[in-house]
């Protein structure tokens, strides 16, 4: 945490300028911006569950395409049936 105290006879503009300079020098903004869009890694179990789900969905979609019954509504039904 960066603390700045107003000096005697210091204008608010110069205090803000001094504060922003101190923030830039500390590197806080660089760290925050660097990690801004970073996603946490999923656990091994979660990745496995997602992969199995995708395999089941793909298998069902292929089956429906072979039968000639694949459309958006059937895809929603399949997802609802697999509880996702």
C-alpha positions in Angstrom: 0.0 0.0 0.0 1.4 3.4 -1.0 0.8 6.3 1.4 1.4 9.9 0.6 1.0 12.8 3.1 0.3 16.3 2.0 3.3 18.5 2.6 2.9 22.1 4.0 1.7 24.5 1.3 1.5 21.7 -1.3 -1.2 22.0 -4.0 -3.5 19.0 -4.5 -2.3 18.7 -8.1 1.3 18.3 -7.1 0.3 15.8 -4.4 -1.6 13.8 -7.0 1.4 14.0 -9.4 3.7 12.8 -6.6 1.3 10.0 -5.7 1.1 8.8 -9.3 4.8 8.9 -9.7 5.2 6.8 -6.6 2.7 4.2 -7.9 4.5 3.9 -11.2 7.9 3.5 -9.5 6.5 0.8 -7.2 5.5 -1.5 -10.1 2.0 -2.2 -8.7 0.2 -1.3 -12.0 2.6 -3.4 -14.1 1.9 -6.5 -11.9 -1.9 -5.9 -12.0 -1.9 -5.4 -15.7 0.3 -8.4 -16.3 -2.1 -10.7 -14.4 -5.3 -9.1 -15.6 -6.4 -11.7 -18.2 -4.6 -14.7 -16.7 -6.9 -17.7 -16.0 -6.3 -20.1 -13.3 -5.5 -23.6 -14.4 -8.3 -26.2 -14.0 -7.7 -29.2 -11.9 -6.9 -32.5 -13.4 -10.3 -33.9 -12.4 -12.2 -30.9 -14.0 -10.3 -31.2 -17.2 -11.0 -34.9 -17.4 -14.7 -34.3 -16.8 -14.9 -31.8 -19.5 -13.1 -34.1 -22.0 -15.5 -36.9 -21.2 -18.4 -34.6 -21.6 -17.1 -33.5 -25.0 -16.7 -37.1 -26.1 -20.3 -38.0 -25.1 -21.7 -34.9 -26.9 -19.7 -35.6 -30.1 -20.8 -39.2 -30.1 -24.5 -38.2 -29.7 -24.2 -35.5 -32.4 -22.6 -38.0 -34.8 -25.4 -40.5 -34.1 -28.1 -37.8 -34.8 -26.4 -36.7 -38.0 -26.4 -40.3 -39.3 -30.1 -40.5 -38.6 -30.6 -37.1 -40.2 -32.2 -35.6 -37.1 -29.5 -33.1 -36.0 -30.5 -29.5 -35.5 -30.3 -26.8 -32.7 -33.2 -28.2 -30.8 -31.8 -31.7 -30.7 -28.5 -30.3 -29.5 -30.2 -28.5 -26.6 -32.0 -31.8 -25.7 -28.7 -33.7 -25.7 -27.1 -31.2 -23.4 -30.0 -31.2 -21.1 -30.0 -35.0 -21.1 -26.3 -35.1 -20.1 -27.0 -32.5 -17.3 -24.6 -29.9 -18.3 
